[in-house]
Amino acid sequence: ARPLPLQPARRTVAMGFTIPQIQETDSWGPSADAVDADKALTYAPFTRSDKFGRAADWNQTGYAKFGGNRYSSGQGGASTVFNFFANDDDAEFSLVDNKPAPRTRFGAKRFQQRNFQRRDQTAFVGGDVGQGATRERARQQRMQSKKSQQWNTWAYNRNRDVVTYTSSVDIRPEWSVLDQMQLSELTKARFPVDKDFAHKDLEQRGALRWFDKSFDRVTPKLERDLVRPKSSSYHTTTSDDPTLMRLAEEGKGTVFATDQMVAAIMCAARSVYGWDLVVTKRDGKLIFDKRDEGAFDLLTVSETAQDAITDDKENINGVPQLSRESTAANDAYAQQVLGDEPPVRLGEADELAQGSVPSAYKYRAWRLSDAITLVARCELNGVTETKGANATLCVKALTEFDSKVTGMDWRSKIETQRGAVIATELKNNANKLAKWTCCALLAGADIMKLGFVSRAHPKDPANHVILNTQSYKPKDFAQQINLTEANMWGVFKAVAETTMKLPDGKYLLVKDPNKPTLRTYEVPEDAFDDGYSKEPLE
C-alpha cells in the first residue's frame, strides 16, 4: 500500500477545530499507544447486580425498545447506553396517502351497538324481565320498523321520477283566483252527524233491474267475457235535470248537485288528478254543473299508486286511455250483471233514461245549516233478494290492465288472497273507491257490488273478462277505507260556505293536478259555451 503523506503537526481552521495528529502504522486504526484508554472508554454507572447489555447490537431495530427482548431495561434493568436503536426514516415516507378514511358519524357498528345497548337497557329496567319487558321490546321494535319504513319511502320518493299532469281545463289569463283551499286542511273538517241529521226523500224516479246471482259464482277458472253494452250511459248534469230545476224553483234547497259531484268534493283530499266543476250562483242558490267537453265522468285508474302513471295520450297504459277503458268496462259490467226480469219500479218514469242505461234515482235533501240545504240526485243500479227482502245495489267494476305495474295478479290471488287484492286496490285507487262509497251512502244503497274486470291480454285494451264479484255493505266498507261521514259532510259544508259568500255570478272550482290545492276562479257568463273553451290560447 502506498504510504500516506505526513500531515503538518497542527493546522488551525476558521472555526477553531483542531485536527488530531495521525500516525502512520501498518495496522488498521490507530496504535494502542496513541489512544488514552481513560478518555476513550465511555462510562456508564452501574452496580454489581445490574446486567450488562451488548456494547453495540446491530441486529436490533428502533422498535426493539418497545418490545420484550431479554436485553431491555424493563426486564433486566441493564443500562441502555450501549444499545443501538435504528431510526427507520424510510418507513414514514410515502408517495401515496395511506391514511385510513375517516369513520362516518352514523356507522353500522355504532348503530348496532346503540341498538344492543337499548335492548339491554330495556330488558333490565327495574329488574323486569317478564311480560312488561317483552311488551316494551315489541313496542320499540314497532317504532323502529315504522321509522325504517318512513325512511325507505322518503328515499324512494326522492329518487323516483316526478310525473307532471295536465290540468283538466285550460286556465284563461283573464280569470282571477278568488279563493284557494289546501286539501290538507279539509281532512280536519268535521260536521256533527247525529240522530237529528237525517236525509229527506223528495222524489223517486225510475226502476231497478234484478241482479243476476250467477255472477257471484264467477272465478278465474270460470271467467266470463265482458260483453259490450248495447246502449251507452250518460250522467245528466244538474242544469239539464228537469226534476232538480223544478225543486230549485220550489225552494226545496239552496245547493243543487248530483251524487258524483258531491262525492268529488267530499273526497277532494284523496284526489291526485285534476278535475273541475262549474258553479253558478243565482238568488242565493248554488248549482254545481260539469262541463260538456270535460272529463269529469271518466274513472281514474291507479290514481293514488306509488308508481305514477304516465300522462302520455298515445300509451295504452297512460292516464287518458286507461280512464276511457275503465269507464267503458264499468258501464258494460253494470249492464251485463243485470237480468231481463221485470224491474222493480221506485216511482214515476225516469225522464233521463231515454237512450241511456235505465237506472233509478232518489232526490234527497240534507240540511247542513240555516243557509245551506243540499238537494242531490242519487243513483241506484239494481236490486237483489237477500234474506227474503229486496236490497238496493250500487254496481261498480275495478279494472286490471297489467299485473306487473299494479303489483298484484288477480288471476292467481283473487280466490286465495281476497284481502290482499282489495288492499292493493285501496292503495292504488283510494279516491275512486271513496267516491263510490260516498255515492252508495248518499243513495242509501244496501249493498255495493264490486266486479273485478281484467284484460284478456295485458296488451289488448279492447277485450276484457270478468274474474270475480264481491259484495260489501257501504258503512262497513267506509270504515275499512277510513271514510267517516263527519269528515264527508264537514268538507262539503266548508266548500259550500266559502262559495256561498261570493256574489252572484259564474265560477269554476278547480283541483290542481300537481298540488293538493282547490281553487275558485271567477269566469265570464259565456264561459264554456259553444266554441269558448275550444278557442286556442294565444
Solvent accessible surface area in square Angstrom, and as a share of the most:
residue,aa,sasa,rsa
1,A,154,1.19
2,R,223,0.81
3,P,91,0.57
4,L,138,0.69
5,P,101,0.64
6,L,146,0.73
7,Q,123,0.55
8,P,95,0.60
9,A,79,0.61
10,R,191,0.70
11,R,154,0.56
12,T,121,0.71
13,V,56,0.32
14,A,111,0.86
15,M,176,0.79
16,G,58,0.55
17,F,132,0.55
18,T,78,0.45
19,I,75,0.38
20,P,95,0.60
21,Q,139,0.62
22,I,126,0.64
23,Q,105,0.47
24,E,106,0.48
25,T,54,0.31
26,D,158,0.82
27,S,76,0.49
28,W,251,0.88
29,G,36,0.34
30,P,100,0.63
31,S,34,0.22
32,A,94,0.73
33,D,143,0.74
34,A,54,0.42
35,V,68,0.39
36,D,72,0.37
37,A,75,0.58
38,D,129,0.67
39,K,174,0.74
40,A,65,0.50
41,L,138,0.69
42,T,84,0.49
43,Y,168,0.64
44,A,10,0.07
45,P,103,0.65
46,F,108,0.45
47,T,82,0.48
48,R,241,0.88
49,S,100,0.65
50,D,53,0.28
51,K,141,0.60
52,F,135,0.56
53,G,21,0.21
54,R,97,0.35
55,A,80,0.62
56,A,50,0.38
57,D,8,0.04
58,W,195,0.68
59,N,128,0.65
60,Q,51,0.23
61,T,76,0.44
62,G,14,0.13
63,Y,147,0.56
64,A,18,0.14
65,K,115,0.49
66,F,157,0.65
67,G,42,0.41
68,G,66,0.64
69,N,39,0.20
70,R,173,0.63
71,Y,57,0.22
72,S,17,0.11
73,S,59,0.38
74,G,74,0.71
75,Q,117,0.52
76,G,32,0.31
77,G,43,0.42
78,A,7,0.06
79,S,44,0.28
80,T,58,0.34
81,V,90,0.52
82,F,64,0.27
83,N,31,0.16
84,F,78,0.33
85,F,70,0.29
86,A,38,0.29
87,N,129,0.66
88,D,81,0.42
89,D,106,0.55
90,D,119,0.61
91,A,68,0.53
92,E,157,0.70
93,F,147,0.61
94,S,62,0.40
95,L,163,0.81
96,V,107,0.62
97,D,113,0.59
98,N,116,0.59
99,K,166,0.70
100,P,125,0.78
101,A,88,0.68
102,P,127,0.80
103,R,194,0.71
104,T,104,0.60
105,R,173,0.63
106,F,159,0.66
107,G,16,0.15
108,A,72,0.56
109,K,142,0.60
110,R,110,0.40
111,F,89,0.37
112,Q,95,0.42
113,Q,105,0.47
114,R,90,0.33
115,N,32,0.16
116,F,112,0.46
117,Q,101,0.45
118,R,113,0.41
119,R,126,0.46
120,D,85,0.44
121,Q,120,0.54
122,T,12,0.07
123,A,16,0.13
124,F,137,0.57
125,V,102,0.59
126,G,84,0.81
127,G,60,0.58
128,D,65,0.34
129,V,100,0.58
130,G,37,0.36
131,Q,139,0.62
132,G,26,0.25
133,A,4,0.03
134,T,74,0.43
135,R,152,0.55
136,E,56,0.25
137,R,78,0.29
138,A,38,0.29
139,R,101,0.37
140,Q,63,0.28
141,Q,109,0.49
142,R,152,0.56
143,M,87,0.39
144,Q,65,0.29
145,S,70,0.45
146,K,125,0.53
147,K,117,0.49
148,S,48,0.31
149,Q,122,0.54
150,Q,105,0.47
151,W,158,0.55
152,N,92,0.47
153,T,55,0.32
154,W,126,0.44
155,A,28,0.22
156,Y,91,0.35
157,N,61,0.31
158,R,169,0.62
159,N,121,0.62
160,R,88,0.32
161,D,124,0.64
162,V,134,0.77
163,V,49,0.28
164,T,99,0.57
165,Y,22,0.09
166,T,99,0.58
167,S,49,0.31
168,S,39,0.25
169,V,11,0.06
170,D,90,0.46
171,I,61,0.31
172,R,29,0.11
173,P,120,0.76
174,E,108,0.48
175,W,17,0.06
176,S,54,0.35
177,V,75,0.43
178,L,73,0.37
179,D,39,0.20
180,Q,93,0.41
181,M,35,0.16
182,Q,68,0.30
183,L,4,0.02
184,S,72,0.47
185,E,114,0.51
186,L,5,0.03
187,T,65,0.38
188,K,161,0.68
189,A,22,0.17
190,R,149,0.54
191,F,20,0.08
192,P,100,0.63
193,V,58,0.33
194,D,81,0.42
195,K,196,0.83
196,D,136,0.70
197,F,31,0.13
198,A,67,0.52
199,H,80,0.35
200,K,136,0.57
201,D,68,0.35
202,L,41,0.20
203,E,44,0.20
204,Q,60,0.26
205,R,23,0.08
206,G,3,0.03
207,A,17,0.13
208,L,2,0.01
209,R,49,0.18
210,W,66,0.23
211,F,12,0.05
212,D,54,0.28
213,K,99,0.42
214,S,24,0.15
215,F,7,0.03
216,D,59,0.31
217,R,164,0.60
218,V,4,0.02
219,T,30,0.17
220,P,21,0.13
221,K,180,0.76
222,L,127,0.63
223,E,74,0.33
224,R,91,0.33
225,D,101,0.52
226,L,26,0.13
227,V,93,0.53
228,R,176,0.64
229,P,51,0.32
230,K,207,0.88
231,S,41,0.27
232,S,82,0.53
233,S,36,0.23
234,Y,126,0.48
235,H,42,0.19
236,T,16,0.10
237,T,7,0.04
238,T,0,0.00
239,S,52,0.34
240,D,87,0.45
241,D,1,0.00
242,P,65,0.41
243,T,3,0.02
244,L,0,0.00
245,M,48,0.21
246,R,89,0.32
247,L,4,0.02
248,A,10,0.08
249,E,149,0.67
250,E,92,0.41
251,G,49,0.47
252,K,94,0.40
253,G,5,0.05
254,T,35,0.20
255,V,0,0.00
256,F,0,0.00
257,A,1,0.01
258,T,7,0.04
259,D,9,0.04
260,Q,44,0.20
261,M,3,0.01
262,V,0,0.00
263,A,0,0.00
264,A,5,0.04
265,I,1,0.00
266,M,6,0.02
267,C,2,0.01
268,A,0,0.00
269,A,37,0.29
270,R,70,0.25
271,S,11,0.07
272,V,57,0.33
273,Y,19,0.07
274,G,19,0.18
275,W,29,0.10
276,D,9,0.05
277,L,0,0.00
278,V,10,0.06
279,V,2,0.01
280,T,31,0.18
281,K,18,0.08
282,R,103,0.37
283,D,127,0.66
284,G,33,0.32
285,K,53,0.23
286,L,0,0.00
287,I,30,0.15
288,F,0,0.00
289,D,17,0.09
290,K,19,0.08
291,R,20,0.07
292,D,120,0.62
293,E,77,0.35
294,G,27,0.26
295,A,62,0.48
296,F,37,0.15
297,D,45,0.23
298,L,63,0.31
299,L,30,0.15
300,T,23,0.13
301,V,9,0.05
302,S,6,0.04
303,E,10,0.05
304,T,36,0.21
305,A,24,0.19
306,Q,82,0.36
307,D,75,0.39
308,A,48,0.37
309,I,11,0.05
310,T,52,0.31
311,D,34,0.18
312,D,69,0.36
313,K,142,0.60
314,E,146,0.65
315,N,56,0.29
316,I,58,0.29
317,N,35,0.18
318,G,0,0.00
319,V,22,0.13
320,P,27,0.17
321,Q,49,0.22
322,L,4,0.02
323,S,10,0.06
324,R,130,0.47
325,E,17,0.08
326,S,0,0.00
327,T,24,0.14
328,A,59,0.46
329,A,2,0.02
330,N,16,0.08
331,D,28,0.14
332,A,4,0.03
333,Y,0,0.00
334,A,15,0.11
335,Q,28,0.13
336,Q,44,0.20
337,V,0,0.00
338,L,13,0.07
339,G,16,0.15
340,D,138,0.72
341,E,95,0.43
342,P,111,0.70
343,P,66,0.41
344,V,43,0.25
345,R,150,0.55
346,L,49,0.24
347,G,26,0.25
348,E,113,0.51
349,A,70,0.54
350,D,17,0.09
351,E,84,0.38
352,L,31,0.15
353,A,32,0.25
354,Q,160,0.71
355,G,74,0.71
356,S,20,0.13
357,V,24,0.14
358,P,64,0.40
359,S,9,0.05
360,A,0,0.00
361,Y,17,0.07
362,K,23,0.10
363,Y,1,0.01
364,R,16,0.06
365,A,9,0.07
366,W,13,0.04
367,R,152,0.55
368,L,11,0.05
369,S,31,0.20
370,D,126,0.66
371,A,60,0.46
372,I,1,0.01
373,T,26,0.15
374,L,0,0.00
375,V,0,0.00
376,A,0,0.00
377,R,8,0.03
378,C,0,0.00
379,E,23,0.10
380,L,0,0.00
381,N,19,0.10
382,G,0,0.00
383,V,3,0.02
384,T,7,0.04
385,E,94,0.42
386,T,57,0.33
387,K,201,0.85
388,G,68,0.66
389,A,58,0.45
390,N,88,0.45
391,A,9,0.07
392,T,24,0.14
393,L,0,0.00
394,C,4,0.02
395,V,1,0.01
396,K,27,0.11
397,A,0,0.00
398,L,0,0.00
399,T,12,0.07
400,E,7,0.03
401,F,4,0.02
402,D,26,0.14
403,S,36,0.23
404,K,186,0.79
405,V,69,0.40
406,T,23,0.13
407,G,61,0.59
408,M,23,0.10
409,D,57,0.29
410,W,3,0.01
411,R,94,0.34
412,S,68,0.44
413,K,64,0.27
414,I,0,0.00
415,E,83,0.37
416,T,111,0.64
417,Q,85,0.38
418,R,114,0.42
419,G,49,0.47
420,A,37,0.29
421,V,0,0.00
422,I,8,0.04
423,A,55,0.43
424,T,17,0.10
425,E,6,0.03
426,L,33,0.16
427,K,118,0.50
428,N,5,0.03
429,N,6,0.03
430,A,24,0.19
431,N,5,0.03
432,K,5,0.02
433,L,0,0.00
434,A,0,0.00
435,K,54,0.23
436,W,13,0.05
437,T,0,0.00
438,C,0,0.00
439,C,12,0.07
440,A,0,0.00
441,L,33,0.16
442,L,4,0.02
443,A,0,0.00
444,G,31,0.30
445,A,9,0.07
446,D,70,0.36
447,I,27,0.14
448,M,1,0.00
449,K,12,0.05
450,L,0,0.00
451,G,0,0.00
452,F,0,0.00
453,V,0,0.00
454,S,3,0.02
455,R,3,0.01
456,A,55,0.43
457,H,101,0.45
458,P,65,0.41
459,K,160,0.68
460,D,38,0.20
461,P,46,0.29
462,A,55,0.42
463,N,81,0.41
464,H,18,0.08
465,V,7,0.04
466,I,0,0.00
467,L,0,0.00
468,N,1,0.00
469,T,7,0.04
470,Q,13,0.06
471,S,58,0.37
472,Y,43,0.16
473,K,129,0.55
474,P,7,0.05
475,K,135,0.57
476,D,86,0.44
477,F,1,0.00
478,A,6,0.05
479,Q,145,0.64
480,Q,97,0.43
481,I,18,0.09
482,N,119,0.61
483,L,10,0.05
484,T,65,0.38
485,E,61,0.28
486,A,30,0.23
487,N,27,0.14
488,M,2,0.01
489,W,7,0.02
490,G,4,0.04
491,V,2,0.01
492,F,1,0.00
493,K,49,0.21
494,A,29,0.23
495,V,2,0.01
496,A,0,0.00
497,E,65,0.29
498,T,38,0.22
499,T,5,0.03
500,M,31,0.14
501,K,169,0.72
502,L,27,0.14
503,P,97,0.61
504,D,84,0.43
505,G,11,0.10
506,K,30,0.13
507,Y,4,0.01
508,L,0,0.00
509,L,4,0.02
510,V,7,0.04
511,K,3,0.01
512,D,20,0.11
513,P,13,0.08
514,N,78,0.40
515,K,117,0.50
516,P,82,0.52
517,T,4,0.03
518,L,1,0.01
519,R,43,0.16
520,T,8,0.05
521,Y,18,0.07
522,E,83,0.37
523,V,8,0.05
524,P,53,0.33
525,E,102,0.46
526,D,77,0.40
527,A,0,0.00
528,F,30,0.12
529,D,76,0.39
530,D,150,0.77
531,G,34,0.33
532,Y,39,0.15
533,S,33,0.21
534,K,156,0.66
535,E,96,0.43
536,P,116,0.73
537,L,83,0.41
538,E,220,0.98
